[in-house]
Amino acid sequence: MQISKEERLKQLNAVGKNTLLETLEISIIDFGDDYLIAKMPVTSKVHQPDGVLHGGATAALAESVGSFAMHIFSDLDKVFVRGTEITANHLKSVTDGHVYAKATFLHKGRTTQLLDIRVTDDHDNLISICKLSTISLPRKK
């Protein structure tokens, strides 16, 4: 039985309960054959003291969306996935609204993967460019 996209999104978002995803109010809002998109509100909870979006919150959003992408595009019965490195280049400040992170694959090897994650604001301005490296390791039988 094929599960609907809406139901899959509900399942994905339920995984975030009582985690950093819930703390930062990150939600998965869309996915396709080769991408996944998450959204995070920009409020004082994710601000630096001077009132702009904290780069660490942006990096947490990027790593979350990249990890979710790996999980929905991997056979988790055979492998487990871990992030090995994340980089973030912050290009523009945001003070309110939402930011959206879209993860796509630059490389999807059997063992190592590299994801490109573009973070934009409500007006589709590019806020940050992030790269996430992951490793897929075999599960012990």
RAGIUR-V349712 format. One record per pair of residues at least 24 apart in sequence whose C-alpha atoms are under 10 Angstrom apart, sorted by the first residue. I is the first residue (numbers start at 1). J is the second residue. Records with the same first field share a line. If there is no record, write none. Layout:
I = J, J
//
This chain:
5 = 30, 31, 32
6 = 30
8 = 72
12 = 68, 71, 72
13 = 38, 68
16 = 64
20 = 60, 61, 64
21 = 60, 61, 64, 65
24 = 57, 60, 61
25 = 61
26 = 60, 61, 64, 65, 99, 100, 101
27 = 61, 64, 65, 100
28 = 64, 65, 68, 100, 101, 102
29 = 100, 101
30 = 102
31 = 69, 72, 102, 103
32 = 69, 104
33 = 72, 73, 104
34 = 69, 73, 103, 104, 105
35 = 65, 66, 69, 70, 72, 73, 102, 103, 104, 105, 115, 116, 117
36 = 65, 66, 67, 68, 69, 70, 72, 73, 101, 102, 103, 104, 117
37 = 62, 65, 66, 68, 69, 100, 101, 102, 103, 104, 117, 118, 119
38 = 62, 64, 65, 66, 68, 99, 100, 101, 102, 103, 119
39 = 65, 98, 99, 100, 101, 102, 119, 120, 121, 122
40 = 97, 98, 99, 100, 101, 121
41 = 96, 97, 98, 99, 100, 121
42 = 94, 95, 96, 97, 98, 99, 121
43 = 94, 95, 96, 97, 98
44 = 95, 96
46 = 95, 96
47 = 94, 95, 96
48 = 95
50 = 95
51 = 93, 94, 95, 96
52 = 92, 93, 94, 95, 96
53 = 92, 93, 94, 95, 96, 99, 127
54 = 90, 93, 94, 95
55 = 88, 89, 90, 93, 128
56 = 88
58 = 88, 89, 90, 99, 100, 101, 119, 127, 128, 129, 130
59 = 86, 87, 88, 89, 90, 101, 117, 119, 128, 129, 130, 131, 132
60 = 86
61 = 99, 100, 101, 102, 117, 119
62 = 86, 87, 88, 100, 101, 102, 103, 115, 116, 117, 118, 119, 128, 129, 130, 131, 132
63 = 87, 88, 101, 103, 115, 117, 130, 131, 132, 133, 134
64 = 101, 103, 132
65 = 100, 101, 102, 103, 104, 115, 117, 132
66 = 101, 102, 103, 104, 105, 114, 115, 116, 117, 130, 131, 132, 133, 134
67 = 103, 115, 132, 133, 134
68 = 103
69 = 102, 103, 104, 105, 115
70 = 103, 104, 105, 108, 113, 114, 115, 134, 135, 136
73 = 108
74 = 108, 110, 136
75 = 136
76 = 136, 137, 138, 139
77 = 138, 139
78 = 136, 137, 138, 139, 140, 141
79 = 110, 111, 135, 136, 137, 138, 139, 140
80 = 135, 136, 137, 138, 139, 140
81 = 111, 112, 113, 134, 135, 136, 137, 138, 139
82 = 112, 133, 134, 135, 136, 137
83 = 112, 113, 114, 132, 133, 134, 135, 136
84 = 112, 113, 114, 132, 133, 134, 135
85 = 114, 131, 132, 133, 134, 135
86 = 114, 115, 130, 131, 132, 133, 134
87 = 116, 117, 129, 130, 131, 132, 133
88 = 117, 118, 119, 128, 129, 130, 131, 132
89 = 118, 127, 128, 129, 130, 131
90 = 119, 126, 127, 128, 129, 130
91 = 119, 125, 126, 127, 128, 129
92 = 120, 121, 125, 126, 127, 128
93 = 121, 126, 127, 128
94 = 120, 121, 122, 125, 127
96 = 121, 122
97 = 121, 122, 123
98 = 122, 123
99 = 123, 124, 125, 126, 127, 128
100 = 124, 126, 127
101 = 127, 128, 129, 130
102 = 130
103 = 130, 131, 132
104 = 131
105 = 131, 132
106 = 131, 132, 133
107 = 133
108 = 134, 135
109 = 134, 135, 136
110 = 135, 136, 137
111 = 135, 136, 137, 138
112 = 136, 137
//
